[in-house]
């Protein structure tokens, strides 16, 4: 029996697919090459960086990472981890509660709350910097991690609520009705049905929140004065001054600061893609 003939692709389709792959490859090179340059130069001496920054290191100085860690990156790193983790937990949990109420309950002022969330997306942090600084001073939380966590949560909640609400609207109401008929309360429905079914969008919201809070710079340098409480973005600025011209160690510190978010995204990219695509047909 003769094997089935393979269908030949139309030349236009081949050209289209090839063009897409070429664009993706070029985009990958644009994104990946700066990271590759930073990592390779973090393993060099300062003189070698100035002499030939485009070549691979002649001597691979892995001790640059040890030096960077011991010179202060360790404390900045731990501060960033604590601020980011607390911000992600509070933002995602509060946003999920708000999204559940806006997607499953009918009450007066619901439309106003949705518009209010949209208005929160239009508010720039830079515009509210002065009143926010005065507010933090009046609360007595200046130069504490709460001075970063509370603004981060406040600025991420509007977008996260709208993101999770769109996903909640795609969950069939029959599941909720069946659970209520079986005696489950609305709180039980939220924790036992909505949260387990919404893992992709919750992970997506957590990644986006972590990316924002980990890399935020303006609040970190204004609301925190103590060196022991600084996060990585603000700490690296002081780190550069302390190291003067030791660019190899500084680049090692930058690599350490970038690694967690890159690793987080690579490990969670499956949920990230599913979270962005699921629930997008309703809103």
Secondary structure, DSSP 8 states (H G I E B T S, - for coil): ----------HHHHHHHHHHHHHHHHHHHHHHHHHHHHHHHTTS-HHHHHH-TTS--SS--THHHHHHIIIIIHHHHHHHHHHHHHHHHHHHHHHHHHHHHHHH---TTHHHHHHHHHHHHH--TTTTHHHHHHHHHHHT-TTSTHHHHHHHHHHHHHHHHHHHHHHHTTS-HHHHHHHHHTT--HHHHIIIIIHHHTHHHHHHHHHHHHHHHHH--HHHHHS---GGG--HHHHHHHHHHHHTT-HHHHHHHHHHHHHHHHHHHHHHHHHHHHHHHTTTT--
